Amino acid sequence: MSHPPILLFDFDGVIITQKALEYTALKYLRKKFYNWQNTENLRLIDLARLFEEADSKNRIKALLKVYRVYKHYIPSRWRRILFFFKFRRSYPKYEKYETLTQNLEKVLIRLKKGGLPLGIVSNTSGERLNDFRRRLNLDKFFSVFISRDDTPYRKPNAYPIIAALKKIKKEVKISSINKENVFYIGDLPPDIECAKNAGVNSIALLSGHGNKYDLEKSNPMIILQDIENLLEIEPFKKYLIQ
């Protein structure tokens, strides 16, 4: 083995809970003012993530994306625009209540103690990621952080993972990266697709916010029910025992 197993994590739903986005989605879904449609089979986190994926530092660009994405749910054009401004202003207020996902910290402590290089690869903004990085003291576990502001392309493009591996190679002083020994864990199909596009092992986490059927359909290399099961994956288990 040329280097220890490298483990990269998605952020929302894997590292943090996303309760703020879910609460904000519930708050606005209850407002009859927006005349919501086609939401019967839509979970709160799905509604919130539609917004998160469409958001951008460029407000005009974000507005246009949200305007298109929510057309199926908010028929009125001007109500859709109002929703964009109100939702964008609301959800950051509740992010101070976000925590690490259940059982994650003890898993990270074990992995870090074992000397495994760990990183975060996310489509969230750099400002938001850095805020959580400081507040949750994530630097004690992770050596590399990649946000959507660090790359020209977002997941499922391979670029974010490739960018993370370049940083890890430099940080950990690895002469070359063996992609067969790199794992990316996420809770949505685009995470699995990103790992495949980058040529690394994909891990689907069912305890996140993804839909089990869609995750299984994305055909990940490994499926985990809970983050604790990560320590039972053979490459990690073998290395930690050694």
Sequence and secondary structure as in RCSB ss.txt:
>XXXX:A:sequence
MSHPPILLFDFDGVIITQKALEYTALKYLRKKFYNWQNTENLRLIDLARLFEEADSKNRIKALLKVYRVYKHYIP
SRWRRILFFFKFRRSYPKYEKYETLTQNLEKVLIRLKKGGLPLGIVSNTSGERLNDFRRRLNLDKFFSVFISRDD
TPYRKPNAYPIIAALKKIKKEVKISSINKENVFYIGDLPPDIECAKNAGVNSIALLSGHGNKYDLEKSNPMIILQ
DIENLLEIEPFKKYLIQ
>XXXX:A:secstr
  S  EEEE SBTTTB  HHHHHHHHHHHT GGG   S TT  HHHHHHHHHHH  SSHHHHHHHHHHHGGGT  
 HHHHHHHHHHHHHHGGGGGGG  B TTHHHHHHHHHHTT  EEEE SS HHHHHHHHHHTTGGGT SEEE GGG
SSS TTSSHHHHHHHHHHHHHTT SS  GGGEEEEESSHHHHHHHHHHTSEEEEETTSSS HHHHHHT  SEEES
SGGGGGGSHHHHHHHH 
